[in-house]
Amino acid sequence: MIRWSFHTAEELGGSAQRGKLAVYHGGGYKQDLVGGNSSALELINELRENGWLDRGTRVALIDFSLYNANLNLFCIVRLVQHSTLLLLY
């Protein structure tokens, strides 16, 4: 996947996400946060430095999965941050 380019919902395998402010139709820009915490923080800082995450960012969706080995159970989580990314500042 080419970085810094728009992808449709079909390309991303995305689905619509209803929020308090709007409905987001699954397309957009994607960055996988791979590796450990320090690697993920480096990627987030790179996004901020290149202007992809700033006070004008409308929404950020963070998807991840958790696995409980005792129950053999996966849990898929989606965090939605609307409006500004004050958590990153």
N, C-alpha and C positions, 0 to 999 in steps of 0.2 A: 504494500500500500504506500503510495507516495505521500510524504508528509506535507502538511500545510495546504492540502487541497480538499475541496468540498466533495462529499460522498452522499449519494442518495440513500434513502432508507433501505431500498432493496440491496444495494451494495454492502451495507453494514449489517443487514439482517435485523434491522431495528423495527420497533413498533412505536406507536404514538404514546406519548406521555402527557397526561393531563396534570397541570399544575394549578396553583391558585391564580396565577397571572395570565396564563395562556395554555394552548395545547401545542406541544412540540411533536412534529410528525416523524421523528426518527432519523432524519438526515442531518448532516452537519460535518463537523471536523472531529476527528478521533485521535486520541493519543493513548496507547497502551502504557500503563505504568508497570513495567516488568522489573524483576529483581527485588532486592530488599528495600527497606525504608529509605536508605541514603540514595539509592538509584532513583526511586520514585520522586524524592524531594528535588533531586537534580533536574529531572524532567519538568517538574512543576515550575521550578525557578527559570528554566529555559523558556517555557511558555510565557511566563510573566515578562522576562527580559525582551522577548520578541513581540510583545504587544497582544498576545492571544488571550491572556487573562488579565483583565484590568477592571477599573470601576465601571466601564461600559459593557461588561460581559452580561448578557441577559440571563443565561442559565448555564449551569454546569451539572452534568449527570455523571455520577460515579457508580459503576456497576462492579460488583465482585461476588464471589461465592465463598461459602464457608463449608467445611466438612467436619462432621462429628463422627469420629471413628467408632466410638462406643455404640452409637445408634445406627451406623452406616447410613447417615442422613446428610444430604446436601441442602444448603439454604442459599438462595440467590437473593442478593440485597441490592437495591437501587437507592442511592442518596441523591437528592435533588436540592441544589442551592440556587434560589431565584435571585434575580436583580443583580446585586453586586457580590463579589466574592470577598466579603469582609473577613472571612475566616483565614484568608491567605495573607492579609495585610497586618 
